[in-house]
Amino acid sequence: MFMCDGSGAAARGLPVYLPVVEAAADANTFVCEMTGGASANETGAGGGVTGVDQVLTQFGGLAGVSAGFRQVNAGQGLSCTAALLAALMNGIEWTMMFYLSGLAFGASVNHINYILGTAVLNFDLEGTGRWCPQIAGYTNAFGSNMTTLPTATPSSNLWAALWRKGGNTHFGFTTAGSVTVPPTGWDSIPALQRSVAINCGNYSGEAWATLRDLIGYSTTNTTFKISTIVISKIGLQAAPV
């Protein structure tokens, strides 16, 4: 498995500007902005799905929204339907992004989310402050630590992005404490806060089964706040590999 966190001159497409507010969501991109009260579900927009497949189901007694964010503590979160994932992530490219704040790490099992079908797709935050995505396709998988991120502190606001483009899977953080501008691809994320894995994360035909933990996890020790969730069948700009 070849990993790259540098840059180069090879052409890999232009930045990709995905909608990040529900009012701009379209058939290719699902957006959910947090508005719910205590223990309430959330309903997003777009993504080519309707009805229950636009609903994110809360679990664990999730707190209500405050200043645009919902606090996620251990054993709390939001689940999505298998149909939503199948509609957006079973193609040759896709993107998943979260706008987060107040990251804090426990001793172990620090999942931001845990999407499980016959394959696995989840973000981890280790107690050391490392970002560790775990991705499994039908024939390959990896779990890879990024450089320790000084930006991932309890006071930070940042976008976390995981996307597939050009046959490769990318992941990274935007700069913490910045304005709410989302990433548009490889060039928009600082060099020490991004990585790419070659030939990994192909979910074509994936069976996602029942409700998946899109935010939070039943046994996680991570705490954070979530403002916006974006899932798209369009991949952000690829790395020059």
Secondary structure, 3 states (H helix, E strand, C coil): CCEECCCCCCCCCCCCCCCCCHHHCECCEEEEECCCCCCCCEECEECCCCHHHHEEEEECCCCCEECCEEEECCCCEEEECHHHHHHHHCCCCEEEEEEEEEEECCCCCCECCEEECCCEEEEEECCCCCEEEEEECCCCEEECCCCCCCCCCCCCEEEEEEEEECCEEEEEECCCCCCCCCCCEHHHCCHHHEEEEECCCCCCCCCCCCCEEEEECCCCCCEEEEEEEEEECCCCECCCC
